[in-house]
Amino acid sequence: MIIGQYETTINQKRRLAVPKKIRQDLGKKFIVAKWYEGCLVLVSGSSWKALLDRLTGKKGIITAPVRDTDRFILGSAFEVEPDSQGRMVMPSVLTDYAQLSNEVIFLGLGDRVEIWNKKLWTEREKFVAEHAGEFVEKLAEKENGK
């Protein structure tokens, strides 16, 4: 299970150092793609299909929301393999989308990692902290069928 926050940097050549703990948990090759709220998602190759199944459902019907999710995530996905020092070169389409420059946060979320521009993550984290009580209430209502 991948948990915690790790801070690193990305250089001008889009080379990003993946924290050792994350490399150990994800293995030798990763899938990186656009994700929600302006960040990227990083998963192991073996977790990729399970993540997509969670997003699109396991049904064979390809509805408009499934097609759009496929376009957004699958269409931006890249298989990457870190070098011997744990660095990977990020495709420009992804660094542009996530506004990655200089300081980067890796956020461990169990079976996946989100990659954030540090400034954007700090803003998002503040928003989540301020609204955490509301989020719990909404989740409880959903679970109770309301």
N, CA, C and O of each residue as an XYZ file, in Angstrom:
584
protein
N       0.839     -1.171      0.000
C       0.000      0.000      0.000
C       0.892      1.245      0.000
O       1.859      1.343      0.755
N       0.542      2.166     -0.850
C       1.324      3.384     -1.001
C       0.626      4.506     -0.236
O      -0.521      4.845     -0.527
N       1.321      5.075      0.738
C       0.744      6.158      1.531
C       1.779      7.251      1.738
O       2.978      7.034      1.561
N       1.299      8.425      2.114
C       2.187      9.519      2.468
C       2.405     10.513      1.348
O       1.951     10.330      0.218
N       3.122     11.582      1.703
C       3.474     12.633      0.752
C       4.991     12.687      0.626
O       5.718     12.578      1.613
N       5.444     12.856     -0.597
C       6.867     12.933     -0.884
C       7.103     14.142     -1.772
O       6.408     14.340     -2.769
N       8.073     14.934     -1.407
C       8.392     16.120     -2.188
C       9.660     15.871     -2.990
O      10.629     15.303     -2.486
N       9.639     16.302     -4.239
C      10.798     16.162     -5.108
C      10.795     17.324     -6.098
O      10.004     18.258     -5.969
N      11.670     17.259     -7.070
C      11.736     18.327     -8.066
C      11.719     17.726     -9.468
O      12.020     16.551     -9.674
N      11.360     18.569    -10.412
C      11.421     18.216    -11.823
C      12.338     19.246    -12.477
O      12.251     20.438    -12.180
N      13.216     18.785    -13.367
C      14.140     19.742    -13.978
C      13.607     20.238    -15.322
O      12.529     19.840    -15.762
N      14.374     21.107    -15.960
C      13.925     21.721    -17.214
C      13.790     20.716    -18.351
O      13.083     20.975    -19.325
N      14.456     19.578    -18.237
C      14.334     18.534    -19.259
C      13.183     17.564    -18.938
O      13.059     16.505    -19.552
N      12.345     17.950    -17.963
C      11.182     17.174    -17.545
C      11.569     15.850    -16.879
O      10.796     14.892    -16.889
N      12.771     15.809    -16.303
C      13.230     14.618    -15.586
C      12.755     14.732    -14.139
O      13.045     15.710    -13.449
N      12.029     13.727    -13.702
C      11.395     13.733    -12.387
C      11.910     12.546    -11.583
O      11.867     11.406    -12.044
N      12.396     12.824    -10.377
C      12.888     11.762     -9.497
C      11.713     11.144     -8.745
O      11.002     11.834     -8.015
N      11.517      9.856     -8.927
C      10.440      9.136     -8.233
C      10.993      8.665     -6.890
O      12.020      7.987     -6.851
N      10.328      9.013     -5.792
C      10.818      8.585     -4.479
C      11.012      7.072     -4.395
O      10.230      6.300     -4.949
N      12.062      6.667     -3.696
C      12.437      5.255     -3.608
C      11.298      4.374     -3.093
O      11.063      3.293     -3.632
N      10.597      4.819     -2.071
C       9.493      4.031     -1.509
C       8.416      3.767     -2.562
O       7.859      2.671     -2.619
N       8.128      4.752     -3.380
C       7.124      4.579     -4.430
C       7.635      3.600     -5.487
O       6.885      2.739     -5.945
N       8.883      3.723     -5.869
C       9.462      2.772     -6.843
C       9.399      1.350     -6.312
O       9.092      0.415     -7.051
N       9.691      1.192     -5.023
C       9.645     -0.143     -4.427
C       8.234     -0.729     -4.463
O       8.053     -1.920     -4.714
N       7.249      0.111     -4.213
C       5.861     -0.367     -4.183
C       5.272     -0.594     -5.569
O       4.456     -1.498     -5.747
N       5.672      0.217     -6.560
C       5.076      0.113     -7.896
C       5.809     -0.841     -8.833
O       5.220     -1.313     -9.806
N       7.064     -1.132     -8.568
C       7.809     -2.022     -9.450
C       8.669     -1.262    -10.437
O       8.973     -0.087    -10.232
N       9.062     -1.936    -11.512
C      10.043     -1.374    -12.456
C       9.439     -0.478    -13.529
O      10.108      0.430    -14.023
N       8.188     -0.719    -13.894
C       7.533      0.086    -14.923
C       6.230      0.638    -14.366
O       5.547     -0.010    -13.572
N       5.899      1.861    -14.804
C       4.694      2.525    -14.334
C       3.868      2.974    -15.524
O       4.345      3.054    -16.656
N       2.617      3.263    -15.223
C       1.759      3.968    -16.160
C       1.487      5.332    -15.529
O       1.120      5.420    -14.357
N       1.668      6.387    -16.309
C       1.380      7.737    -15.840
C       0.405      8.361    -16.827
O       0.550      8.194    -18.038
N      -0.594      9.083    -16.307
C      -1.633      9.655    -17.161
C      -2.235     10.885    -16.500
O      -2.016     11.146    -15.317
N      -2.997     11.634    -17.290
C      -3.767     12.740    -16.736
C      -4.746     12.175    -15.717
O      -5.211     11.041    -15.835
N      -5.044     12.991    -14.717
C      -5.983     12.598    -13.676
C      -6.869     13.792    -13.382
O      -6.838     14.785    -14.108
N      -7.619     13.707    -12.372
C      -8.603     14.731    -12.066
C      -8.023     15.856    -11.209
O      -6.987     15.687    -10.566
N      -8.694     16.991    -11.209
C      -8.297     18.179    -10.457
C      -6.923     18.711    -10.851
O      -6.278     19.398    -10.059
N      -6.471     18.406    -12.055
C      -5.226     18.983    -12.551
C      -3.959     18.278    -12.130
O      -2.878     18.860    -12.219
N      -4.055     17.047    -11.675
C      -2.848     16.297    -11.314
C      -2.681     15.120    -12.272
O      -3.467     14.940    -13.202
N      -1.646     14.329    -12.026
C      -1.391     13.117    -12.796
C      -1.592     11.911    -11.883
O      -1.543     12.033    -10.659
N      -1.816     10.756    -12.485
C      -1.901      9.522    -11.725
C      -0.751      8.612    -12.162
O      -0.396      8.560    -13.340
N      -0.185      7.907    -11.205
C       0.917      6.982    -11.438
C       0.538      5.656    -10.790
O       0.251      5.604     -9.594
N       0.537      4.589    -11.576
C       0.194      3.264    -11.055
C       1.141      2.232    -11.642
O       1.816      2.474    -12.642
N       1.172      1.082    -10.999
C       1.938     -0.029    -11.552
C       1.191     -0.572    -12.770
O      -0.018     -0.387    -12.908
N       1.920     -1.232    -13.629
C       1.284     -1.844    -14.789
C       0.200     -2.823    -14.388
O      -0.832     -2.914    -15.052
N       0.424     -3.563    -13.299
C      -0.562     -4.556    -12.866
C      -1.811     -3.926    -12.247
O      -2.865     -4.561    -12.225
N      -1.718     -2.707    -11.751
C      -2.880     -2.028    -11.153
C      -3.669     -1.202    -12.156
O      -4.777     -0.758    -11.852
N      -3.129     -0.992    -13.325
C      -3.736     -0.110    -14.328
C      -5.143     -0.557    -14.714
O      -6.074      0.249    -14.684
N      -5.312     -1.826    -15.076
C      -6.624     -2.308    -15.513
C      -7.646     -2.219    -14.391
O      -8.792     -1.835    -14.626
N      -7.247     -2.565    -13.182
C      -8.173     -2.492    -12.052
C      -8.627     -1.053    -11.811
O      -9.789     -0.821    -11.476
N      -7.730     -0.094    -11.977
C      -8.090      1.311    -11.808
C      -9.097      1.740    -12.871
O     -10.077      2.419    -12.565
N      -8.856      1.346    -14.107
C      -9.792      1.691    -15.179
C     -11.151      1.035    -14.971
O     -12.184      1.645    -15.246
N     -11.156     -0.197    -14.490
C     -12.417     -0.873    -14.209
C     -13.220     -0.127    -13.147
O     -14.443     -0.027    -13.249
N     -12.541      0.395    -12.135
C     -13.230      1.169    -11.092
C     -13.853      2.430    -11.669
O     -14.936      2.837    -11.248
N     -13.186      3.043    -12.618
C     -13.675      4.298    -13.193
C     -14.823      4.099    -14.166
O     -15.782      4.870    -14.165
N     -14.732      3.082    -14.985
C     -15.685      2.929    -16.076
C     -16.714      1.834    -15.830
O     -17.637      1.665    -16.626
N     -16.570      1.108    -14.768
C     -17.467     -0.015    -14.520
C     -16.998     -1.216    -15.321
O     -16.223     -1.078    -16.267
N     -17.462     -2.378    -14.945
C     -17.008     -3.597    -15.603
C     -17.975     -4.075    -16.674
O     -17.814     -5.161    -17.231
N     -18.972     -3.261    -16.956
C     -19.951     -3.635    -17.966
C     -19.366     -3.452    -19.359
O     -18.437     -2.668    -19.553
N     -19.906     -4.169    -20.311
C     -19.436     -4.090    -21.670
C     -19.984     -2.913    -22.465
O     -19.558     -2.679    -23.597
N     -20.916     -2.175    -21.890
C     -21.538     -1.062    -22.600
C     -20.606      0.154    -22.525
O     -20.183      0.561    -21.443
N     -20.303      0.713    -23.676
C     -19.407      1.866    -23.714
C     -20.254      3.125    -23.893
O     -20.513      3.573    -25.010
N     -20.676      3.677    -22.760
C     -21.515      4.866    -22.758
C     -20.672      6.117    -22.975
O     -19.443      6.055    -22.939
N     -21.324      7.240    -23.197
C     -20.607      8.503    -23.419
C     -19.660      8.839    -22.264
O     -18.520      9.225    -22.522
N     -20.086      8.708    -20.995
C     -19.133      9.000    -19.912
C     -17.924      8.056    -19.912
O     -16.813      8.472    -19.586
N     -18.139      6.793    -20.275
C     -17.022      5.847    -20.363
C     -16.082      6.259    -21.496
O     -14.863      6.255    -21.331
N     -16.652      6.610    -22.634
C     -15.811      7.047    -23.763
C     -15.000      8.282    -23.398
O     -13.818      8.374    -23.727
N     -15.634      9.230    -22.721
C     -14.909     10.441    -22.331
C     -13.813     10.142    -21.317
O     -12.727     10.718    -21.381
N     -14.100      9.239    -20.380
C     -13.076      8.837    -19.415
C     -11.921      8.151    -20.137
O     -10.758      8.423    -19.841
N     -12.230      7.275    -21.067
C     -11.186      6.618    -21.862
C     -10.332      7.645    -22.588
O      -9.103      7.563    -22.573
N     -10.979      8.606    -23.219
C     -10.242      9.624    -23.970
C      -9.323     10.424    -23.060
O      -8.162     10.671    -23.385
N      -9.866     10.823    -21.910
C      -9.120     11.662    -20.986
C      -7.940     10.918    -20.372
O      -6.825     11.439    -20.339
N      -8.181      9.699    -19.886
C      -7.137      8.978    -19.162
C      -6.310      8.087    -20.087
O      -5.088      8.227    -20.142
N      -6.947      7.186    -20.804
C      -6.195      6.298    -21.689
C      -5.464      7.055    -22.789
O      -4.339      6.712    -23.153
N      -6.112      8.083    -23.310
C      -5.496      8.859    -24.379
C      -4.284      9.642    -23.940
O      -3.506     10.103    -24.776
N      -4.108      9.802    -22.633
C      -2.955     10.545    -22.124
C      -1.952      9.640    -21.410
O      -0.979     10.131    -20.836
N      -2.173      8.339    -21.438
C      -1.339      7.413    -20.665
C      -0.038      7.067    -21.384
O       0.016      6.924    -22.606
N       1.001      6.941    -20.573
C       2.318      6.555    -21.063
C       2.904      5.519    -20.115
O       2.743      5.608    -18.898
N       3.587      4.536    -20.694
C       4.343      3.604    -19.873
C       5.738      4.186    -19.706
O       6.386      4.544    -20.689
N       6.200      4.283    -18.470
C       7.511      4.854    -18.195
C       8.312      3.896    -17.323
O       7.758      3.126    -16.539
N       9.617      3.965    -17.479
C      10.517      3.145    -16.686
C      11.632      4.042    -16.160
O      12.373      4.635    -16.944
N      11.753      4.144    -14.845
C      12.799      5.004    -14.291
C      14.194      4.486    -14.639
O      14.401      3.290    -14.839
N      15.141      5.420    -14.704
C      16.532      5.033    -14.936
C      17.127      4.491    -13.636
O      16.411      4.345    -12.646
N      18.409      4.195    -13.628
C      19.062      3.584    -12.465
C      19.046      4.495    -11.239
O      19.221      4.018    -10.117
N      18.840      5.790    -11.434
C      18.769      6.732    -10.315
C      17.325      7.045     -9.916
O      17.085      7.915     -9.079
N      16.372      6.341    -10.512
C      14.973      6.520    -10.149
C      14.291      7.698    -10.831
O      13.226      8.137    -10.396
N      14.898      8.213    -11.899
C      14.303      9.355    -12.598
C      13.582      8.882    -13.849
O      13.984      7.912    -14.490
N      12.516      9.584    -14.180
C      11.807      9.304    -15.423
C      11.588     10.626    -16.148
O      11.428     11.674    -15.522
N      11.583     10.559    -17.461
C      11.310     11.745    -18.265
C       9.815     11.783    -18.519
O       9.234     10.850    -19.074
N       9.209     12.881    -18.103
C       7.770     13.030    -18.235
C       7.418     13.612    -19.603
O       8.049     14.579    -20.031
N       6.440     13.059    -20.291
C       5.989     13.641    -21.557
C       5.483     15.066    -21.344
O       4.843     15.363    -20.335
N       5.773     15.932    -22.293
C       5.395     17.347    -22.141
C       3.887     17.531    -22.033
O       3.430     18.441    -21.341
N       3.102     16.686    -22.704
C       1.642     16.817    -22.608
C       1.181     16.656    -21.154
O       0.199     17.275    -20.743
N       1.878     15.840    -20.389
C       1.509     15.633    -18.989
C       2.039     16.746    -18.083
O       1.326     17.229    -17.204
N       3.287     17.148    -18.299
C       3.828     18.227    -17.461
C       3.070     19.530    -17.702
O       2.860     20.312    -16.774
N       2.662     19.758    -18.941
C       1.871     20.954    -19.244
C       0.512     20.896    -18.553
O       0.081     21.871    -17.938
N      -0.157     19.755    -18.653
C      -1.474     19.595    -18.047
C      -1.423     19.827    -16.533
O      -2.252     20.553    -15.984
N      -0.446     19.207    -15.866
C      -0.356     19.282    -14.405
C       0.450     20.485    -13.914
O       0.655     20.654    -12.712
N       0.901     21.309    -14.843
C       1.676     22.507    -14.512
C       2.879     22.166    -13.631
O       3.173     22.864    -12.661
N       3.570     21.079    -13.989
C       4.725     20.668    -13.193
C       5.930     21.524    -13.542
O       6.374     21.570    -14.690
N       6.439     22.189    -12.542
C       7.657     22.975    -12.690
C       8.302     23.101    -11.322
O       7.667     23.547    -10.367
N       9.515     22.721    -11.233
C      10.314     22.791    -10.016
C       9.790     21.857     -8.920
O      10.135     20.675     -8.931
N       8.975     22.333     -7.977
C       8.573     21.523     -6.835
C       7.349     20.663     -7.144
O       6.334     21.143     -7.647
N       7.481     19.374     -6.825
C       6.451     18.387     -7.145
C       6.142     17.569     -5.896
O       7.036     17.257     -5.110
N       4.879     17.229     -5.723
C       4.439     16.373     -4.620
C       3.925     15.055     -5.183
O       3.115     15.038     -6.110
N       4.404     13.949     -4.613
C       3.865     12.620     -4.874
C       2.962     12.300     -3.685
O       3.393     12.388     -2.535
N       1.733     11.937     -3.956
C       0.748     11.680     -2.911
C       0.298     10.225     -3.003
O      -0.394      9.845     -3.947
N       0.691      9.408     -2.020
C       0.334      7.995     -2.013
C      -1.096      7.788     -1.578
O      -1.497      8.241     -0.506
N      -1.879      7.097     -2.413
C      -3.301      6.889     -2.141
C      -3.687      5.413     -2.256
O      -4.643      5.056     -2.945
N      -2.933      4.579     -1.576
C      -3.250      3.153     -1.548
C      -2.714      2.425     -2.761
O      -1.583      1.940     -2.752
N      -3.534      2.346     -3.818
C      -3.151      1.612     -5.022
C      -2.651      2.515     -6.141
O      -2.328      2.046     -7.233
N      -2.589      3.818     -5.861
C      -2.157      4.761     -6.886
C      -1.429      5.930     -6.232
O      -1.480      6.125     -5.018
N      -0.751      6.701     -7.079
C      -0.036      7.882     -6.627
C      -0.499      9.045     -7.485
O      -0.592      8.923     -8.706
N      -0.788     10.168     -6.852
C      -1.061     11.377     -7.609
C       0.197     12.223     -7.613
O       0.924     12.289     -6.621
N       0.445     12.874     -8.752
C       1.596     13.755     -8.897
C       1.056     15.168     -9.081
O       0.290     15.433    -10.008
N       1.461     16.077     -8.188
C       0.926     17.431     -8.144
C       2.025     18.483     -8.247
O       3.144     18.275     -7.777
N       1.702     19.582     -8.850
C       2.468     20.805     -8.694
C       2.308     21.160     -7.211
O       1.187     21.178     -6.701
N       3.415     21.442     -6.516
C       3.336     21.661     -5.063
C       2.371     22.788     -4.702
O       1.596     22.650     -3.756
N       2.404     23.875     -5.420
C       1.533     25.008     -5.109
C       0.064     24.615     -5.274
O      -0.769     24.945     -4.431
N      -0.249     23.910     -6.362
C      -1.637     23.495     -6.589
C      -2.100     22.498     -5.531
O      -3.245     22.547     -5.083
N      -1.191     21.582     -5.130
C      -1.561     20.618     -4.089
C      -1.818     21.344     -2.773
O      -2.777     21.013     -2.076
N      -1.001     22.310     -2.417
C      -1.189     23.048     -1.174
C      -2.554     23.722     -1.160
O      -3.243     23.711     -0.140
N      -2.949     24.312     -2.292
C      -4.275     24.944     -2.391
C      -5.388     23.902     -2.269
O      -6.369     24.116     -1.558
N      -5.230     22.781     -2.962
C      -6.254     21.734     -2.931
C      -6.372     21.136     -1.535
O      -7.475     20.896     -1.045
N      -5.238     20.900     -0.903
C      -5.230     20.321      0.439
C      -5.947     21.253      1.429
O      -6.677     20.787      2.304
N      -5.741     22.542      1.291
C      -6.420     23.520      2.143
C      -7.927     23.449      1.922
O      -8.694     23.456      2.885
N      -8.359     23.380      0.662
C      -9.784     23.270      0.336
C     -10.376     22.004      0.957
O     -11.442     22.051      1.572
N      -9.687     20.881      0.798
C     -10.187     19.614      1.340
C     -10.283     19.687      2.860
O     -11.266     19.228      3.442
N      -9.274     20.258      3.502
C      -9.299     20.378      4.962
C     -10.472     21.232      5.432
O     -11.114     20.922      6.436
N     -10.741     22.296      4.710
C     -11.841     23.186      5.086
C     -13.211     22.546      4.888
O     -14.164     22.917      5.574
N     -13.329     21.601      3.973
C     -14.621     20.996      3.635
C     -14.722     19.516      4.023
O     -15.666     18.838      3.617
N     -13.776     19.017      4.791
C     -13.744     17.592      5.126
C     -15.030     17.126      5.795
O     -15.539     16.052      5.476
N     -15.555     17.913      6.708
C     -16.800     17.531      7.385
C     -17.962     17.371      6.419
O     -18.750     16.432      6.538
N     -18.071     18.288      5.458
C     -19.130     18.208      4.441
C     -18.983     16.942      3.599
O     -19.969     16.277      3.284
N     -17.742     16.619      3.240
C     -17.492     15.439      2.411
C     -17.930     14.168      3.131
O     -18.540     13.286      2.526
N     -17.617     14.073      4.423
C     -17.998     12.891      5.197
C     -19.516     12.767      5.255
O     -20.059     11.671      5.119
N     -20.196     13.887      5.454
C     -21.660     13.863      5.504
C     -22.254     13.376      4.178
O     -23.178     12.562      4.172
N     -21.723     13.873      3.059
C     -22.214     13.450      1.745
C     -21.975     11.959      1.519
O     -22.838     11.261      0.988
N     -20.810     11.479      1.920
C     -20.520     10.052      1.778
C     -21.454      9.209      2.638
O     -21.910      8.151      2.205
N     -21.739      9.670      3.847
C     -22.653      8.953      4.740
C     -24.064      8.919      4.154
O     -24.742      7.892      4.213
N     -24.502     10.045      3.589
C     -25.830     10.082      2.952
C     -25.899      9.093      1.793
O     -26.887      8.376      1.637
N     -24.856      9.059      0.994
C     -24.834      8.144     -0.148
C     -24.885      6.686      0.334
O     -25.612      5.861     -0.219
N     -24.108      6.396      1.363
C     -24.084      5.029      1.878
C     -25.425      4.626      2.480
O     -25.814      3.460      2.415
N     -26.120      5.578      3.058
C     -27.420      5.315      3.664
C     -28.567      5.394      2.659
O     -29.732      5.258      3.033
N     -28.240      5.612      1.385
C     -29.252      5.619      0.338
C     -30.083      6.870      0.246
O     -31.184      6.837     -0.304
N     -29.591      7.971      0.766
C     -30.358      9.217      0.720
C     -30.020     10.017     -0.498
O     -30.573     11.099     -0.698
